[in-house]
């Protein structure tokens, strides 16, 4: 089984970190994986996306051309990548940041006001983690395992004080 994920939005929204969390989750579950970040020269405010491939078999190319799952945190990303998702795939949308619905009818669209929910938690910068939680809830292939263990591995020592905030954001997404 192989799952191709593309997360896209603006720089500064935590796109690359969300991808890193998902990739590390696969790593701890003994999966083959690839994590390929990409961002424009502007970084904060510029475009950012992250290709994640989680598989039971070796990954041949790190680039996701046809995502099974698309996670978008802004409208330009939905406009750009909606058509790339495989039929039967899923598009997860931060509905607080994207002002339109998914136009395709051959994919499953899931909406969550991630930025609003993160703000309600007092951590507006953790909308990415709310989306990770929702994604884990919606996709059986991403469920299971210990998100706490993953967060302990990916959150740097310098930001260790943000562990509980990240965990609460993931849980908020799972509950929505």
N, C-alpha and C positions, 0 to 999 in steps of 0.2 A: 504494500500500500504506500502510495506517495501522495503527499499533500503539498501543493504549490500555493504559497501565500504571498500577496503583495500588500504592503502597508504604505499609504501615501498621504502626504499633507505638506504643511509648511515646516521649514526648519524651526526648531525651538519647541515643537509640539511633542517631542519624545518619540518620534517615529522609529529611530534607530534603536533606542532602548527597548521599546515594545518588541521589536524584532529579535533583539538579543535575548529577551526573556523567553520568547517562544522557542528560539533555537536552543537555548540552554536547557529548557524543559525537555526537548527531544533528546539532547545529549545525555541527560540524566536517566532517560528511559531507554538507553542503548540503541537509539535510532541513528541512521546515517543522516547527515544534514549539511546544509549550506546556508550561510548568512551573508548576504551581500548588500551593504549599505550604499546609498548614493544620495548626494546632495549637491545643490548648486553652489557656485562660489560665494553667494551671499550668506549662506548658512542660515542664520536666524532670519526668518521672513522669506527666504528663498524656498525653492521646492526641495522636498526630501522624500525619498522612498526607500524601502527595504525589501529585498527579495529573500524569502525564507523557504527552503525546501526541507521537508521532514519525510524520511523514507525508511522502509525496511531494507532497501537495497542501496548500493553505492549511488551517489548523485553524480551524473555525468557533466552537467553544466550548472553553474550557480545562478543563471539568469532565468527569471520567471517570465515567459512570454505569454502564457495563457494560465492565469491564476485560477485555482479552484476556489480560493477565498480572496476577496478584495476588501481591505479595511481602509476607509477614507475618512480623513479628518478635515477636509475642506472641499468646497465645490469644484475648484479647478481639477482636483484629483479625480473626482467622480466623472467630470466631463471628459477627462483624458483617458481613463482606464476602464470605464464601464463596459465598453464594447469588447474588451480583451478577455473578460471572464468567460470560462467555459460554460456551455449550456448545462444547466443543473447545478451550477456553482452558487456561491453565496456572496452577497455584497453587504458588509456591515458598515453602517453610516452613522457618524456623529451628527445627529439631527439638530444639535444646537449650533453647529457650524455650517451645515449644508442646507441651503434653502430650497431644495427641490427633491423630488422623489426619484427613485430609480425608474428609468423608462422601460427597461427590458422586462418581458414577462416570462422569459425562460430561465430566470435565475431567482433565487430566494433573496429577498431584500429584508434586512433586519435593521431597525432604527432604534437608536438609544441616544438620549441627550447627554452624552458623556461629559462634555464640558460643564454643563449645568450641574450634573450629579457630583462631579469632582469639586466644583465651587461650593456646593452644599456641605461637603466634607471639610471645607476650609483649605483645600489643596487644588486650586484650579489648574495647576500645571500637571496634574496626574490624570487627565482625561484619557491619556494613552493607556493607563493601567485599568481604568474602568472598561475600556474597549477590550483589553486582554481578558478580563474577567468574563465579559459577555461572550467573547469568542470561545472561551473554554466551555462555557455553558451550552452554547449552540452547536458545537462540533464535537461529537463523541470521540473522534480520533485525537482531539487535543485535551480531553478530560483526563482525570486521574493524575496520579503522581502528586507530589508535594510542592505546591506553589511556594510554601515557606522556604523549603530547601533551595528552590530556584532563586528566590529573592535574596537569600543569604549569599548565594554565589555571585550574583550579578550586581548587587549594590556594593559600591566601593566602600572601603573603610572610612573614607572621608565623608560619605553620606550615610553611614550606618544609622544615624538618628532618623532617617527617613524610611526605615524598614516598616514600621507600623503603619505609616501613612500609605505606603505603596500597597501593603497587604489589605488595608481597609478599602482602598480604591478597587482592587481586584474583586474583593468580596461584594462591593456595591454593584459592580458590573454583573457578577454571577446572580445576584438577587433580583436584578431588574427584569 
